[in-house]
Amino acid sequence: MIIIHFNYFDSSPPYQIILVNLSRENTYHHLMALKNGDATSFKWIYTQYHSLIYYYSLKFIQNGTMAEEATADVFITLWKKRGIINPKLPIQAFLYKIAKDTSYNYLKKIASNARLKQQYLENYPTIEIKNGEVLFLEQEQLALVNEVIQTLPPKRLEVFKLRYYEGLDNKTIADQLDISINTVKAHLAKARLYLKENMSLEQDILL
């Protein structure tokens, strides 16, 4: 898997594009090590995903300084919650969920404090996210949705694809796979629950 990081810290074009090769085996190795408390692997994950999470946070907070602070909080939370990481699943989903919750907490703090709100409006004008950044984030999220879907058990994946990719109704799927309609419904219900548990709300909406 290739992830493209856009380096916009230097506001003058041309922007720097960094290609990072995140092989499944390499990422799995570092996630396993991180889960067991390895600081070197934590640093590796931080390096690979910092820019991605920064721009994801920026999309919500709309302020560069606060987005950077929120990004730091995201990785602090990742370290604290490393024990619940599932190395078999894409770490982006976990990071996106933490980043979204963290960004909302920042916005709630600003909104609930009149002084902070006024300072925010005066000193940090709204930053308009560039179209290219938004497109990149959306493409990354869509790719992640598909990657999580591919981790479904084979039969459940087959039922899911027939229902949501090909648009077949439950009866047609049941007839085609020679299973009962109730079995089809059970597969779909379990698939949706699995995806909901392993993707953030925003990705669930995309799905």
N, C-alpha and C positions, 0 to 999 in steps of 0.2 A: 504494500500500500504506500502510495506517495502522498504526503501532505505538503501543501504549499503554504509557507509562512510569508506574509507581507510585512516588511519592516517599515513602518511609517513614523518611527521616532524622529527621523530626519524629514521635516515637512516639505522639503524641496524635492521635486522630481529629478531624475527618475527614481522610483521606489525600488528598494532592494527585494528581490524574490529569492527565498531560500528553499531549496528542495530537500526534504528530509525523508529518507527511506525508513519507514517503520515496518520492518518485517514482523510477521506474527510471532515467530520464535523469539526474536530479540525482545519484543515488547512483553511477551509472556514471561520470559526470564526475569525481566526487571520488575514486573508486577508481583511475581512470586517473592522476589527478594524484598521488595518494598513491604509486602504484607507481613514479612517476618522481621521488619524493622531495619532493613539495610539502608543506610543514609546515602550511599553512593548511587543506588538505584533510584532513590527519591530525587536526588539531584538530576539524574538522567531524565526522569519523567518531567521534572520542572523545566528543564532546558527544552525538551521537545514540545511541550504544550503551553508554555508561558504566553507566547504571542497569541495563540489561538484563544485562550481564555481571557486575555486582556481585551481583545477586540470584541469578544462576546459580551464581556462586562460593560464595555464602552457603549455598546448598542443600547443597554438599559439605562446606565447612569448618565451618559452624555457629557461626561467630564473626564479628561485624561488623568488628572491627578488622583481623583477618587477611584477611577477604574483601576489604576495601578495599585492603590491600597487594597481595593476589593480583591484583586488578583492575588496579592500576597496572602490575604485571609483565606482564599480558596485553597491554596496549597498548604497552609497551616492546618486547615480542616481536613484535607486529604491525609496529612500525616497522622492526625489524631484518630481518623476513622480507617486507617490502613488495614485494620484487622478484618473489616467486612468486605474488602475488595475481592471480586471474583476475577482471577486472572484470565479466565476463558472468555470474558466479555470485554467489549471495547471500553477502555477507560474514559473515552471522551464523554460517554453518557453520564458517568458518575461525576466528572468534572463540570459538565454543563449544568447538571442539577444543583451542585454546590454553588456554582457561579451565579445562577439565577436567584437562588435563595439569598445569597450574600448581597447581590445587587439590590434586591428588593428591601433588604434590611437597611442598607445605606439610604435608599430613597425614603423609607418610613421615618428614619431618624431625622432627615432633613425636613420632611413635611410636618413633623410633630414639634419642631423647634422653630419658632418664628424668627429668632436671630440667625440661626443657621440657614433658614430658607432665604432670608433677605440677602445674606452674604453670598449664597450660592447664585442667586439671580443677578447680583451686581458684579461679582468677580469671575463667574464661570458661565459665560453665555453658552447657550445650547450649541453643541457641536453636531453638525450635520454629517452623518456617516456617509462616506463615499459609496457610490453605487457598486463599485468593484468589491468593496469589503462586504457589503450586504450579500451580494451574489456568492462570494466565496463562502460565507457562513452558511447560507442556505444550501449550497451544494455539499458542504461538509456534513451538515445535519442529515440531508437526504441519503448520503452515502452511509452514514452511521445507522440510520433506520434500517436500510437494506442489510447491513452487516449483522445487526442484531437479529433480524428476521431469519437469516441463514443459520443461526444457532438453534433454531427450533428442531425438535426431533423429526426424523425423516417423514413419517406419516402425517404428523401435524403440519409440517411445512408444506406437504403436498396439498392437503385440504385447504390450508390458508391461501396458497397461491391460486388454486382453482376458484376460491370464493372472491378474493380481493384483487387478483391480477387479471383473471379471465372473466370475472363477473358472473359465474355460474351460481344458480340458486342451490339451496341445501339438498333438495330432492335429486337434482341432476348430478350433484357431486356424489351423493349416496349411491345412485344407480351406476355411475361411472366407476366408482371404486369398490362396488359390491359390499357396502356397509350400510348400517341403518342411519336414518336421519338423526336419531338421537346421538349416535356416535359422531356424526359430522358436527352437530351442535356442541358436543363436549370438547372436541378438538379445537373448535373456534373459540370457545369460552376460555379454555386453558391457554391458547395462544395469545389472546388479548390480555389476559391477566399477566402472563409472562412478559409481554412487551411493555405493559404499563409499569411493571416493577423494575424493568431494566432500561427505561428511557424516560427522559424528563417530559414534563407536560407539553412543552413546545413541540418536541419531536413526535409525541403521541398525536397532537393535532395535525401535524404534517402527514402522519400515517392515515 
